[in-house]
């Protein structure tokens, strides 16, 4: 199992991924009625797992989330595959993950401040 230089790097990578995912979801919703539009999603968790499974130190700045088209959802008659309910559900899950990352980052910074006696 590989090691990262810091848990903060992992948290920041998660925040970047969830921010990109939020923009992708918003883009999908904005194109709800656009003929021929195919929804997009973000691939991050698989890339992170692969990086963490590799030997040696992982540079989290190199583990970047990627936009991709899943093409696994049913296509409507206009060639669009965006489902509003599905996107709203994804947005709720994404928001919860983003908030969790932010809380973890805040806790980590509070621990650092406590350790160096800032408070």
N, C-alpha and C positions, 0 to 999 in steps of 0.2 A: 504494500500500500504506500502511496506517495504521501508527501507532506507538503503543506503550503507554508509560506512564510508567516502567515497570520490569519487568524479567524476573521479579522476585519476584512481581509481581501476576499474571503468567501462570501461574507455578507454583502459587500459592495458589488460583487459580481451578480448576486441574486437580485439586488436592487436594480442594477442595469437591465437585467433580463425582464423583470416585472414591468419596468418602465416601457421597454420596447413592446412587450406584450400588450400593455394598456393601449399604446398607440395603434397596434395592429387590430385590436378589437374595435377601437373607435373607427378605424378605417373601414372595417367590415360593416359596421352599423351604418356608416355614412353611405356605403354602396349597396345598401339593402335592396334597392329597386333597380340597380344598374344592370342592364342586360349583358349577359356574358361574364359578369364579374365572378371570380372564384375567390373564396375566403382565404385569408392568410393566417398563419399561426407562427409561433416562435419556438424554435428548437433550442433548448438550453440544458435541461436536466440530463439528457443523454450525453451531451458533450461534457458536462461537468463530471458525471459518473465515469466516463472513459478517461478523463484527465486524472481523476483521483485514483483510478485503478492502475495507472501507469507508475513505473518505478521512478524514484527521484523526487525532486522538488518541483511543484507545479507553480508556474507563473500565471496567476489568475487574470492578469491583463491580457493574456493570450487566449483565454477561454471566453470567446465572445458569443453571445446569443445570435442565432441566425433565423432570418425570416424564410419560411417555406410554405408551399401550398399542399395541404394534406390530401386533397382530392378524394376524400372518403365519405363525403356527405352527399345526400341525394340532390340532384340538380332539378331546379324548377323548369317550367316550360320556356322561360326567357333565358335559360342558360346560367342563371345565378344560383349559387348554392348557400347563400347566407340565410341562417335561421335566427330571427330576432331573439327568441327565447333562449336558444343555445348561447348566443353571444352575450346576453345579459347574465346568464349563469356563469359563463367564463369570466365576465367582468367582476362579478361578486367574488369568485374564488381568487382571482388575480389581486383584487384590492386587499383581501385578507392576507394573502401571502406577502404583499408589499408592506402592509402595516406590521406584520410579524418581523420582517427583516429590519424595518426602522426601529422597532422596539428592541430587538437584539443589539443593533448598533448603538442605540442609546445606553443600554445596560453595559455594554463593553466599554464605552467611553466613561461612564460613571465609575466603573471598576478601575480604570486607568487613573482617573482623577483622585479616587480614594487612595490608591496605592502611592501616588506621589504627593499626597497631602494638599491638594489644591483647595478642597472645601474646608 
